[in-house]
Each structure stands twice: as C-alpha cells, then as structure tokens.
Amino acid sequence: MKNEDDAKDVFQEAFVIVFQKISQYKFEGSFEGWLKRIFINKLIETLNKKKKESFFLDVFDPDTDFIEEEELDTLPIEQEKLLEYIRDLPDQYRTVFNLYVFEKMKHKEIGALLKISEGTSKSNLNRAKQILQKRILSIKNFKTA
C-alpha cells in the first residue's frame, strides 16, 4: 500500500480473515504459506476495489529485454529510502515487484494470482526495476555533482 494507514487496515482485515478461517486450515503444507496466501489475496482484493478500471494493463512487449535474475546495479542506499522508492512505484509495478522480490514468486504464479499474463508480470517487474534504478542513480549523480 502507498501509506502506512492503508497497510495497517489491510493487515488487520487479513488477520480477521485468518481468525475466521483458522478452522479451515488442514495442517497440510506450511502454516506460514497459508497465512501468506490470505494476506496476499486480501491485499490484491483491496487494490482491485480501489480501481474502477482494470488493475493491470496488458503491456507485454515481446521485443522487450527483461532483466530476470540480475540485481539492480545499486549503490549503498539506506533501507528506508529504498522502501520509500518501492512504495512510490505505480500500484501494478509495486505489486509485481513485491511478489517477485520479497515473496519469491515466479512470473507464472504472479500472473495466475493477478489474472495477468506471464509476460505482463515480466514487463511490470522490468519497468519497476528501471524506475528504481533511475531514482537510485539520480541520488548518485546528485551526490557527485
């Protein structure tokens, strides 16, 4: 979420769902994975409710070169500053970035979860990385100027 209050609301609503559905947990697979799925689904549901139009545009460009596993060429940057940059990403880019980077999901899983194509997931991740890289490099250029 873009701000802390919205994030807290989603977090609280997800915990309410967990407590309502705890009896449905069958002790198959990890409890952590079950929790994570509830939280991710609640977040996506909330983001989709905020948008009257489609949450994701199918922006897959087959000629785009994707930076799959490469790390951003980053400089030392404060964690809070980096998190601020991630929060400032457009919703669709931030969501895919977080699912891929922090939740370690594959593009196929992200596509299925968000009801977008695998290519759109890759494209959104690539664009998120480009935006972050430009912001980080702008700091470097500012500090060296």
ROKEKOL-135916 format. One record per atom (N, C-alpha, C, CB): residue in three letters; residue number from 1; z, y, x. Coordinates in steps of 0.1 Angstrom, whole numbers, plus 5000, padded with zeros to 4 digits. Each point is the difference from the previous one (the first is absolute). Glycine has a CB too. Example, Ala and Ser with C-alpha at 12.3 -4.5 7.8 and 13.67 -1.06 7.14 Angstrom:
! residues 2
{atom "ala",1,{5078,4943,5132}}
{atom "ala",1,{5000,5012,4991}}
{atom "ala",1,{5000,5012,5009}}
{atom "ala",1,{5012,4988,4981}}
{atom "ser",2,{4981,5023,5015}}
{atom "ser",2,{5000,5011,5009}}
{atom "ser",2,{5008,5011,4992}}
{atom "ser",2,{4978,4994,5012}}
END
This chain:
! residues 145
{atom "met",1,{5000,4988,5008}}
{atom "met",1,{5000,5012,4992}}
{atom "met",1,{5000,5012,5009}}
{atom "met",1,{5012,4988,4981}}
{atom "lys",2,{4983,5023,5014}}
{atom "lys",2,{4999,5012,5008}}
{atom "lys",2,{5014,5007,5002}}
{atom "lys",2,{4977,5003,4991}}
{atom "asn",3,{5032,4995,5000}}
{atom "asn",3,{5013,5007,5002}}
{atom "asn",3,{5011,4990,4998}}
{atom "asn",3,{4991,5022,4993}}
{atom "glu",4,{5021,4982,5012}}
{atom "glu",4,{5011,4990,5001}}
{atom "glu",4,{5006,4997,4986}}
{atom "glu",4,{5005,5009,5022}}
{atom "asp",5,{4995,5001,4969}}
{atom "asp",5,{5005,4998,4986}}
{atom "asp",5,{4991,4990,4993}}
{atom "asp",5,{5009,5023,5000}}
{atom "asp",6,{4978,4978,5001}}
{atom "asp",6,{4991,4990,4993}}
{atom "asp",6,{5002,4986,5006}}
{atom "asp",6,{4983,5018,4996}}
{atom "ala",7,{5019,4982,5018}}
{atom "ala",7,{5002,4987,5006}}
{atom "ala",7,{5013,4993,4995}}
{atom "ala",7,{4988,5009,5021}}
{atom "lys",8,{5023,5000,4978}}
{atom "lys",8,{5013,4995,4995}}
{atom "lys",8,{4998,4994,4986}}
{atom "lys",8,{5012,5017,5015}}
{atom "asp",9,{4981,4990,4976}}
{atom "asp",9,{4997,4996,4987}}
{atom "asp",9,{4994,4986,4999}}
{atom "asp",9,{4998,5024,4993}}
{atom "val",10,{4991,4975,5015}}
{atom "val",10,{4993,4987,5001}}
{atom "val",10,{5009,4989,5005}}
{atom "val",10,{4978,5012,5003}}
{atom "phe",11,{5030,4991,5007}}
{atom "phe",11,{5009,4990,5006}}
{atom "phe",11,{5010,4996,4989}}
{atom "phe",11,{4997,5011,5023}}
{atom "gln",12,{5009,4998,4970}}
{atom "gln",12,{5010,4997,4990}}
{atom "gln",12,{4993,4992,4989}}
{atom "gln",12,{5013,5021,5005}}
{atom "glu",13,{4976,4983,4990}}
{atom "glu",13,{4993,4992,4990}}
{atom "glu",13,{4997,4986,5004}}
{atom "glu",13,{4990,5021,4991}}
{atom "ala",14,{5006,4977,5022}}
{atom "ala",14,{4997,4987,5005}}
{atom "ala",14,{5012,4991,5000}}
{atom "ala",14,{4982,5010,5014}}
{atom "phe",15,{5030,4996,4990}}
{atom "phe",15,{5012,4993,5000}}
{atom "phe",15,{5004,4995,4986}}
{atom "phe",15,{5007,5013,5021}}
{atom "val",16,{4991,4996,4969}}
{atom "val",16,{5003,4996,4986}}
{atom "val",16,{4991,4988,4997}}
{atom "val",16,{5006,5024,4994}}
{atom "ile",17,{4982,4976,5009}}
{atom "ile",17,{4991,4988,4998}}
{atom "ile",17,{5005,4988,5007}}
{atom "ile",17,{4981,5015,4997}}
{atom "val",18,{5024,4987,5015}}
{atom "val",18,{5005,4988,5008}}
{atom "val",18,{5012,4994,4992}}
{atom "val",18,{4992,5010,5022}}
{atom "phe",19,{5017,4999,4973}}
{atom "phe",19,{5012,4995,4993}}
{atom "phe",19,{4996,4994,4987}}
{atom "phe",19,{5014,5017,5011}}
{atom "gln",20,{4976,4988,4982}}
{atom "gln",20,{4996,4995,4987}}
{atom "gln",20,{4993,4986,5002}}
{atom "gln",20,{4998,5023,4991}}
{atom "lys",21,{4996,4975,5021}}
{atom "lys",21,{4992,4988,5002}}
{atom "lys",21,{5006,4990,5010}}
{atom "lys",21,{4980,5014,4994}}
{atom "ile",22,{5032,4989,5010}}
{atom "ile",22,{5006,4991,5010}}
{atom "ile",22,{5001,4986,4996}}
{atom "ile",22,{5013,5020,5008}}
{atom "ser",23,{4988,4978,4979}}
{atom "ser",23,{5001,4986,4995}}
{atom "ser",23,{4986,4993,5001}}
{atom "ser",23,{5019,5007,4985}}
{atom "gln",24,{4971,5000,5017}}
{atom "gln",24,{4986,4994,5001}}
{atom "gln",24,{4997,4996,5014}}
{atom "gln",24,{4993,5014,4981}}
{atom "tyr",25,{5015,4990,5029}}
{atom "tyr",25,{4998,4996,5013}}
{atom "tyr",25,{5003,4985,5002}}
{atom "tyr",25,{5006,5023,5009}}
{atom "lys",26,{4984,4969,4996}}
{atom "lys",26,{5001,4986,5000}}
{atom "lys",26,{5005,4994,5013}}
{atom "lys",26,{4982,5000,4982}}
{atom "phe",27,{5022,5008,5027}}
{atom "phe",27,{5004,4995,5014}}
{atom "phe",27,{4989,4993,5007}}
{atom "phe",27,{5023,4998,4991}}
{atom "glu",28,{4965,5006,5006}}
{atom "glu",28,{4988,4995,5007}}
{atom "glu",28,{4994,5012,5007}}
{atom "glu",28,{4995,4981,4983}}
{atom "gly",29,{5003,5017,5030}}
{atom "gly",29,{4995,5011,5008}}
{atom "gly",29,{5012,5009,5004}}
{atom "gly",29,{4977,4999,4989}}
{atom "ser",30,{5020,5011,5018}}
{atom "ser",30,{5011,5009,5004}}
{atom "ser",30,{5004,5010,4989}}
{atom "ser",30,{4992,4997,5024}}
{atom "phe",31,{5021,5005,4976}}
{atom "phe",31,{5006,5010,4990}}
{atom "phe",31,{4994,5014,5004}}
{atom "phe",31,{5021,4986,4997}}
{atom "glu",32,{4978,5016,5016}}
{atom "glu",32,{4995,5013,5005}}
{atom "glu",32,{4986,5002,4995}}
{atom "glu",32,{5015,4998,5021}}
{atom "gly",33,{4977,4992,4980}}
{atom "gly",33,{4986,5002,4995}}
{atom "gly",33,{4999,5002,4985}}
{atom "gly",33,{4993,4985,5018}}
{atom "trp",34,{5016,5009,4974}}
{atom "trp",34,{5001,5002,4986}}
{atom "trp",34,{5004,5015,4997}}
{atom "trp",34,{5006,4975,4997}}
{atom "leu",35,{5004,5030,5010}}
{atom "leu",35,{5004,5013,4999}}
{atom "leu",35,{4989,5010,5003}}
{atom "leu",35,{5024,4993,5005}}
{atom "lys",36,{4970,5004,5007}}
{atom "lys",36,{4989,5009,5005}}
{atom "lys",36,{4989,5001,4989}}
{atom "lys",36,{5006,4994,5024}}
{atom "arg",37,{4990,4995,4970}}
{atom "arg",37,{4990,5000,4990}}
{atom "arg",37,{5003,5009,4988}}
{atom "arg",37,{4994,4977,5007}}
{atom "ile",38,{5019,5022,4989}}
{atom "ile",38,{5004,5009,4989}}
{atom "ile",38,{5000,5014,5003}}
{atom "ile",38,{5015,4982,4992}}
{atom "phe",39,{4989,5022,5020}}
{atom "phe",39,{5000,5014,5004}}
{atom "phe",39,{4986,5005,5002}}
{atom "phe",39,{5022,4996,5012}}
{atom "ile",40,{4969,4996,4994}}
{atom "ile",40,{4987,5005,5002}}
{atom "ile",40,{4993,5001,4986}}
{atom "ile",40,{4999,4989,5022}}
{atom "asn",41,{5003,5002,4969}}
{atom "asn",41,{4994,5001,4987}}
{atom "asn",41,{5005,5012,4992}}
{atom "asn",41,{4997,4975,5000}}
{atom "lys",42,{5016,5028,5001}}
{atom "lys",42,{5005,5012,4994}}
{atom "lys",42,{4994,5012,5005}}
{atom "lys",42,{5022,4988,4996}}
{atom "leu",43,{4977,5013,5017}}
{atom "leu",43,{4994,5012,5007}}
{atom "leu",43,{4986,5002,4995}}
{atom "leu",43,{5015,4997,5020}}
{atom "ile",44,{4977,4993,4980}}
{atom "ile",44,{4986,5001,4996}}
{atom "ile",44,{4999,5003,4985}}
{atom "ile",44,{4993,4984,5018}}
{atom "glu",45,{5015,5010,4974}}
{atom "glu",45,{5001,5004,4986}}
{atom "glu",45,{5003,5015,4998}}
{atom "glu",45,{5007,4976,4994}}
{atom "thr",46,{5002,5029,5013}}
{atom "thr",46,{5004,5014,4999}}
{atom "thr",46,{4989,5009,5005}}
{atom "thr",46,{5024,4994,5004}}
{atom "leu",47,{4970,5003,5007}}
{atom "leu",47,{4988,5008,5005}}
{atom "leu",47,{4989,5000,4990}}
{atom "leu",47,{5007,4995,5023}}
{atom "asn",48,{4990,4993,4971}}
{atom "asn",48,{4989,4999,4990}}
{atom "asn",48,{5003,5008,4988}}
{atom "asn",48,{4995,4978,5009}}
{atom "lys",49,{5018,5023,4987}}
{atom "lys",49,{5003,5008,4988}}
{atom "lys",49,{4999,5015,5002}}
{atom "lys",49,{5016,4982,4994}}
{atom "lys",50,{4985,5022,5019}}
{atom "lys",50,{4999,5014,5003}}
{atom "lys",50,{4986,5005,5000}}
{atom "lys",50,{5020,4998,5014}}
{atom "lys",51,{4971,4992,4987}}
{atom "lys",51,{4985,5004,5001}}
{atom "lys",51,{4994,4997,4986}}
{atom "lys",51,{4999,4995,5025}}
{atom "lys",52,{4994,5014,4970}}
{atom "lys",52,{4993,4997,4987}}
{atom "lys",52,{4987,4994,5003}}
{atom "lys",52,{5011,5019,4989}}
{atom "glu",53,{4983,4984,5023}}
{atom "glu",53,{4988,4994,5004}}
{atom "glu",53,{5003,4988,5008}}
{atom "glu",53,{4988,5022,5000}}
{atom "ser",54,{5002,4971,5005}}
{atom "ser",54,{5002,4988,5008}}
{atom "ser",54,{5007,5004,5013}}
{atom "ser",54,{4979,4990,4991}}
{atom "phe",55,{5031,5002,5012}}
{atom "phe",55,{5008,5003,5012}}
{atom "phe",55,{4992,4999,5013}}
{atom "phe",55,{5020,4991,4988}}
{atom "phe",56,{4971,5000,5012}}
{atom "phe",56,{4992,4998,5012}}
{atom "phe",56,{4985,5002,4997}}
{atom "phe",56,{5017,4984,5010}}
{atom "leu",57,{4976,5022,4999}}
{atom "leu",57,{4986,5001,4999}}
{atom "leu",57,{4994,4989,5009}}
{atom "leu",57,{5001,5025,4995}}
{atom "asp",58,{4988,4969,5000}}
{atom "asp",58,{4994,4990,5008}}
{atom "asp",58,{4991,5007,5011}}
{atom "asp",58,{5000,4983,4981}}
{atom "val",59,{5006,5020,5030}}
{atom "val",59,{4994,5008,5010}}
{atom "val",59,{4995,4992,5012}}
{atom "val",59,{5014,5019,4993}}
{atom "phe",60,{4984,4968,5005}}
{atom "phe",60,{4996,4992,5011}}
{atom "phe",60,{4986,5004,5005}}
{atom "phe",60,{5014,4981,4991}}
{atom "asp",61,{4985,5021,5022}}
{atom "asp",61,{4987,5003,5006}}
{atom "asp",61,{4998,4989,5010}}
{atom "asp",61,{5003,5025,4997}}
{atom "pro",62,{4987,4966,5001}}
{atom "pro",62,{4998,4989,5009}}
{atom "pro",62,{4996,5004,5014}}
{atom "pro",62,{4993,4987,4980}}
{atom "asp",63,{5003,5025,5022}}
{atom "asp",63,{4996,5005,5013}}
{atom "asp",63,{5011,5005,5008}}
{atom "asp",63,{4978,5005,4991}}
{atom "thr",64,{5034,4996,5003}}
{atom "thr",64,{5012,5006,5007}}
{atom "thr",64,{5005,4990,5010}}
{atom "thr",64,{5006,5014,4980}}
{atom "asp",65,{4998,4991,5032}}
{atom "asp",65,{5006,4991,5010}}
{atom "asp",65,{5015,5001,4997}}
{atom "asp",65,{4982,5004,5017}}
{atom "phe",66,{5025,4985,4981}}
{atom "phe",66,{5014,5000,4997}}
{atom "phe",66,{5008,4997,5013}}
{atom "phe",66,{4995,4992,4977}}
{atom "ile",67,{5016,5014,5024}}
{atom "ile",67,{5010,4998,5010}}
{atom "ile",67,{5010,4990,4994}}
{atom "ile",67,{4996,5023,5012}}
{atom "glu",68,{5001,4964,4990}}
{atom "glu",68,{5009,4990,4993}}
{atom "glu",68,{5014,4999,5007}}
{atom "glu",68,{4979,4988,4993}}
{atom "glu",69,{5021,5006,5018}}
{atom "glu",69,{5013,4997,5006}}
{atom "glu",69,{5004,5010,5011}}
{atom "glu",69,{4996,4976,4995}}
{atom "glu",70,{4995,5033,5008}}
{atom "glu",70,{5004,5010,5011}}
{atom "glu",70,{5010,5009,4995}}
{atom "glu",70,{4977,4999,5009}}
{atom "glu",71,{5032,5004,5000}}
{atom "glu",71,{5011,5010,4997}}
{atom "glu",71,{4994,5014,5002}}
{atom "glu",71,{5018,4984,5008}}
{atom "leu",72,{4987,5025,4985}}
{atom "leu",72,{4996,5014,5002}}
{atom "leu",72,{5003,5004,5014}}
{atom "leu",72,{5004,5006,4975}}
{atom "asp",73,{4987,5002,5031}}
{atom "asp",73,{5003,5005,5013}}
{atom "asp",73,{5009,5012,4999}}
{atom "asp",73,{4977,4992,5008}}
{atom "thr",74,{5036,5005,4992}}
{atom "thr",74,{5010,5010,4997}}
{atom "thr",74,{5008,5004,5012}}
{atom "thr",74,{5002,4991,4977}}
{atom "leu",75,{5003,5021,5022}}
{atom "leu",75,{5009,5005,5010}}
{atom "leu",75,{5014,4998,4995}}
{atom "leu",75,{4984,5018,5007}}
{atom "pro",76,{5026,4983,5002}}
{atom "pro",76,{5013,4999,4994}}
{atom "pro",76,{5002,5010,4989}}
{atom "pro",76,{5009,4992,5023}}
{atom "ile",77,{4996,5004,4966}}
{atom "ile",77,{5002,5009,4989}}
{atom "ile",77,{5013,4996,4993}}
{atom "ile",77,{4975,5003,4997}}
{atom "glu",78,{5032,5007,4998}}
{atom "glu",78,{5012,4997,4993}}
{atom "glu",78,{4998,4992,4988}}
{atom "glu",78,{5010,5021,5009}}
{atom "gln",79,{4999,4969,4988}}
{atom "gln",79,{4998,4991,4989}}
{atom "gln",79,{5000,5008,4987}}
{atom "gln",79,{5012,4982,5012}}
{atom "glu",80,{4996,5028,4986}}
{atom "glu",80,{5000,5008,4988}}
{atom "glu",80,{4987,5007,4998}}
{atom "glu",80,{5025,5003,5002}}
{atom "lys",81,{4969,5002,5009}}
{atom "lys",81,{4988,5008,4999}}
{atom "lys",81,{4989,4990,4995}}
{atom "lys",81,{5007,5016,5018}}
{atom "leu",82,{4992,4972,4988}}
{atom "leu",82,{4990,4990,4996}}
{atom "leu",82,{5002,4996,4986}}
{atom "leu",82,{4999,4992,5024}}
{atom "leu",83,{5013,5006,4971}}
{atom "leu",83,{5003,4996,4986}}
{atom "leu",83,{4995,5012,4991}}
{atom "leu",83,{5019,4985,5007}}
{atom "glu",84,{4983,5027,4997}}
{atom "glu",84,{4996,5011,4992}}
{atom "glu",84,{4984,5000,4999}}
{atom "glu",84,{5020,5014,5008}}
{atom "tyr",85,{4974,4983,5003}}
{atom "tyr",85,{4985,4999,5000}}
{atom "tyr",85,{4995,4989,4991}}
{atom "tyr",85,{4999,5009,5023}}
{atom "ile",86,{5008,4980,4977}}
{atom "ile",86,{4997,4989,4991}}
{atom "ile",86,{5002,5004,4986}}
{atom "ile",86,{5006,4983,5018}}
{atom "arg",87,{5005,5023,4979}}
{atom "arg",87,{5003,5005,4986}}
{atom "arg",87,{4989,5010,4995}}
{atom "arg",87,{5025,4996,5004}}
{atom "asp",88,{4969,5011,5005}}
{atom "asp",88,{4991,5011,4996}}
{atom "asp",88,{4986,4994,4998}}
{atom "asp",88,{5013,5016,5013}}
{atom "leu",89,{4985,4971,4990}}
{atom "leu",89,{4986,4994,4998}}
{atom "leu",89,{4998,5000,4985}}
{atom "leu",89,{5002,4986,5021}}
{atom "pro",90,{4985,5014,4975}}
{atom "pro",90,{4997,4999,4986}}
{atom "pro",90,{5005,4986,4995}}
{atom "pro",90,{4979,5014,5002}}
{atom "asp",91,{5025,4985,4985}}
{atom "asp",91,{5006,4988,4995}}
{atom "asp",91,{4993,4987,5003}}
{atom "asp",91,{5008,5015,4982}}
{atom "gln",92,{4979,4985,5016}}
{atom "gln",92,{4993,4987,5002}}
{atom "gln",92,{5000,4996,5015}}
{atom "gln",92,{4986,5005,4980}}
{atom "tyr",93,{5013,5005,5029}}
{atom "tyr",93,{5000,4996,5014}}
{atom "tyr",93,{5014,4996,5004}}
{atom "tyr",93,{4982,5016,5004}}
{atom "arg",94,{5028,4992,4992}}
{atom "arg",94,{5014,4997,5003}}
{atom "arg",94,{5004,4986,4995}}
{atom "arg",94,{5006,5025,5000}}
{atom "thr",95,{4990,4972,4988}}
{atom "thr",95,{5004,4987,4995}}
{atom "thr",95,{4994,4988,5008}}
{atom "thr",95,{5002,5011,4977}}
{atom "val",96,{4985,4990,5026}}
{atom "val",96,{4994,4989,5008}}
{atom "val",96,{5006,5000,5014}}
{atom "val",96,{4979,5003,4986}}
{atom "phe",97,{5023,5009,5020}}
{atom "phe",97,{5006,5000,5013}}
{atom "phe",97,{5013,4994,5000}}
{atom "phe",97,{4988,5021,5005}}
{atom "asn",98,{5021,4982,4986}}
{atom "asn",98,{5014,4994,5000}}
{atom "asn",98,{4999,4985,4997}}
{atom "asn",98,{5009,5022,4992}}
{atom "leu",99,{4983,4973,4999}}
{atom "leu",99,{4999,4986,4998}}
{atom "leu",99,{4995,4993,5012}}
{atom "leu",99,{4996,5004,4976}}
{atom "tyr",100,{4994,5001,5031}}
{atom "tyr",100,{4994,4994,5011}}
{atom "tyr",100,{5009,5000,5013}}
{atom "tyr",100,{4978,5006,4991}}
{atom "val",101,{5027,5006,5012}}
{atom "val",101,{5008,5002,5012}}
{atom "val",101,{5014,4995,4998}}
{atom "val",101,{4986,5020,5006}}
{atom "phe",102,{5021,4984,4984}}
{atom "phe",102,{5014,4997,4999}}
{atom "phe",102,{5003,4987,4993}}
{atom "phe",102,{5004,5024,4999}}
{atom "glu",103,{4988,4973,4991}}
{atom "glu",103,{5002,4987,4993}}
{atom "glu",103,{4992,4988,5005}}
{atom "glu",103,{5004,5014,4980}}
{atom "lys",104,{4988,4989,5030}}
{atom "lys",104,{4992,4990,5007}}
{atom "lys",104,{4990,4992,4991}}
{atom "lys",104,{5019,4999,5017}}
{atom "met",105,{4977,5008,4972}}
{atom "met",105,{4990,4993,4991}}
{atom "met",105,{4986,5001,5005}}
{atom "met",105,{5015,5006,4981}}
{atom "lys",106,{4977,4984,5016}}
{atom "lys",106,{4986,4999,5004}}
{atom "lys",106,{4992,5008,4989}}
{atom "lys",106,{5003,4978,5011}}
{atom "his",107,{4985,5027,4993}}
{atom "his",107,{4992,5008,4991}}
{atom "his",107,{4997,4992,4987}}
{atom "his",107,{4990,5012,5020}}
{atom "lys",108,{5008,4975,4981}}
{atom "lys",108,{4997,4992,4988}}
{atom "lys",108,{5011,5001,4991}}
{atom "lys",108,{4986,4984,5013}}
{atom "glu",109,{5027,5015,4992}}
{atom "glu",109,{5012,5001,4991}}
{atom "glu",109,{5001,5014,4994}}
{atom "glu",109,{5011,4982,5014}}
{atom "ile",110,{4987,5028,4995}}
{atom "ile",110,{5001,5014,4995}}
{atom "ile",110,{4990,5002,4989}}
{atom "ile",110,{5008,5008,5022}}
{atom "gly",111,{4980,4988,4980}}
{atom "gly",111,{4989,5001,4990}}
{atom "gly",111,{5004,4994,4987}}
{atom "gly",111,{4983,5001,5018}}
{atom "ala",112,{5022,4987,4982}}
{atom "ala",112,{5004,4993,4988}}
{atom "ala",112,{5011,5007,4993}}
{atom "ala",112,{4993,4978,5010}}
{atom "leu",113,{5017,5026,4998}}
{atom "leu",113,{5012,5007,4994}}
{atom "leu",113,{4996,5013,4994}}
{atom "leu",113,{5014,4989,5017}}
{atom "leu",114,{4977,5019,4989}}
{atom "leu",114,{4997,5013,4996}}
{atom "leu",114,{4987,5000,4991}}
{atom "leu",114,{5011,5010,5020}}
{atom "lys",115,{4983,4979,4978}}
{atom "lys",115,{4988,4998,4992}}
{atom "lys",115,{4989,5009,5006}}
{atom "lys",115,{5014,4995,4980}}
{atom "ile",116,{4984,5004,5033}}
{atom "ile",116,{4989,5007,5007}}
{atom "ile",116,{4994,4989,5009}}
{atom "ile",116,{5011,5023,5000}}
{atom "ser",117,{4977,4980,5005}}
{atom "ser",117,{4993,4991,5009}}
{atom "ser",117,{5007,4999,5013}}
{atom "ser",117,{4978,5004,4988}}
{atom "glu",118,{5020,4986,5019}}
{atom "glu",118,{5005,4998,5014}}
{atom "glu",118,{4994,5011,5009}}
{atom "glu",118,{5003,4975,4997}}
{atom "gly",119,{4985,5028,5001}}
{atom "gly",119,{4993,5011,5007}}
{atom "gly",119,{5006,5014,4998}}
{atom "gly",119,{4979,4987,4999}}
{atom "thr",120,{5025,5015,4988}}
{atom "thr",120,{5007,5013,4997}}
{atom "thr",120,{5013,5001,5007}}
{atom "thr",120,{4988,5001,4978}}
{atom "ser",121,{5019,4988,5023}}
{atom "ser",121,{5013,4999,5007}}
{atom "ser",121,{4998,5004,5014}}
{atom "ser",121,{5009,4982,4984}}
{atom "lys",122,{4981,5011,5023}}
{atom "lys",122,{4997,5003,5014}}
{atom "lys",122,{4996,5015,5002}}
{atom "lys",122,{4993,4976,5003}}
{atom "ser",123,{4999,5029,4988}}
{atom "ser",123,{4996,5014,5001}}
{atom "ser",123,{5011,5009,4998}}
{atom "ser",123,{4978,4994,4991}}
{atom "asn",124,{5031,5004,5000}}
{atom "asn",124,{5012,5009,4998}}
{atom "asn",124,{5009,4999,5012}}
{atom "asn",124,{4998,4997,4975}}
{atom "leu",125,{5004,4991,5031}}
{atom "leu",125,{5008,4999,5011}}
{atom "leu",125,{4994,5008,5012}}
{atom "leu",125,{5008,4977,4992}}
{atom "asn",126,{4979,5021,5010}}
{atom "asn",126,{4993,5007,5011}}
{atom "asn",126,{5001,5016,4998}}
{atom "asn",126,{4985,4980,5002}}
{atom "arg",127,{5014,5024,4986}}
{atom "arg",127,{5001,5015,4997}}
{atom "arg",127,{5014,5005,5002}}
{atom "arg",127,{4981,4998,4984}}
{atom "ala",128,{5029,4994,5012}}
{atom "ala",128,{5014,5004,5003}}
{atom "ala",128,{5002,5001,5015}}
{atom "ala",128,{5007,4988,4978}}
{atom "lys",129,{4989,5002,5029}}
{atom "lys",129,{5002,5001,5015}}
{atom "lys",129,{4993,5012,5006}}
{atom "lys",129,{5001,4975,5000}}
{atom "gln",130,{4987,5028,4995}}
{atom "gln",130,{4993,5012,5005}}
{atom "gln",130,{5007,5013,4998}}
{atom "gln",130,{4979,4988,4996}}
{atom "ile",131,{5027,5013,4991}}
{atom "ile",131,{5007,5012,4997}}
{atom "ile",131,{5013,5001,5009}}
{atom "ile",131,{4991,4998,4976}}
{atom "leu",132,{5016,4991,5025}}
{atom "leu",132,{5012,5000,5009}}
{atom "leu",132,{4997,5003,5014}}
{atom "leu",132,{5010,4983,4985}}
{atom "gln",133,{4979,5011,5020}}
{atom "gln",133,{4996,5003,5014}}
{atom "gln",133,{4997,5015,5002}}
{atom "gln",133,{4991,4976,5002}}
{atom "lys",134,{5002,5030,4989}}
{atom "lys",134,{4996,5014,5001}}
{atom "lys",134,{5013,5009,5000}}
{atom "lys",134,{4978,4995,4988}}
{atom "arg",135,{5031,5001,5003}}
{atom "arg",135,{5013,5008,5000}}
{atom "arg",135,{5008,4999,5012}}
{atom "arg",135,{5000,4997,4976}}
{atom "ile",136,{5000,4991,5030}}
{atom "ile",136,{5008,4997,5012}}
{atom "ile",136,{4993,5007,5012}}
{atom "ile",136,{5008,4978,4991}}
{atom "leu",137,{4979,5021,5009}}
{atom "leu",137,{4993,5006,5011}}
{atom "leu",137,{5000,5016,4999}}
{atom "leu",137,{4985,4980,5001}}
{atom "ser",138,{5017,5025,4987}}
{atom "ser",138,{5001,5014,4999}}
{atom "ser",138,{5013,5005,5006}}
{atom "ser",138,{4986,4999,4979}}
{atom "ile",139,{5024,4993,5020}}
{atom "ile",139,{5013,5003,5007}}
{atom "ile",139,{4998,5001,5015}}
{atom "ile",139,{5013,4989,4981}}
{atom "lys",140,{4980,5001,5024}}
{atom "lys",140,{4998,4999,5015}}
{atom "lys",140,{4992,5013,5004}}
{atom "lys",140,{5000,4975,4999}}
{atom "asn",141,{4990,5028,4994}}
{atom "asn",141,{4991,5012,5003}}
{atom "asn",141,{5008,5012,4999}}
{atom "asn",141,{4980,4988,4992}}
{atom "phe",142,{5029,5013,4998}}
{atom "phe",142,{5009,5012,4998}}
{atom "phe",142,{5009,5001,5012}}
{atom "phe",142,{4998,4998,4975}}
{atom "lys",143,{5008,4991,5029}}
{atom "lys",143,{5010,5000,5011}}
{atom "lys",143,{4994,5003,5013}}
{atom "lys",143,{5014,4984,4987}}
{atom "thr",144,{4974,5012,5015}}
{atom "thr",144,{4993,5002,5013}}
{atom "thr",144,{4993,5014,5001}}
{atom "thr",144,{4998,4975,5002}}
{atom "ala",145,{5000,5031,4987}}
{atom "ala",145,{4993,5013,5000}}
{atom "ala",145,{5009,5011,5004}}
{atom "ala",145,{4986,4992,4982}}
END
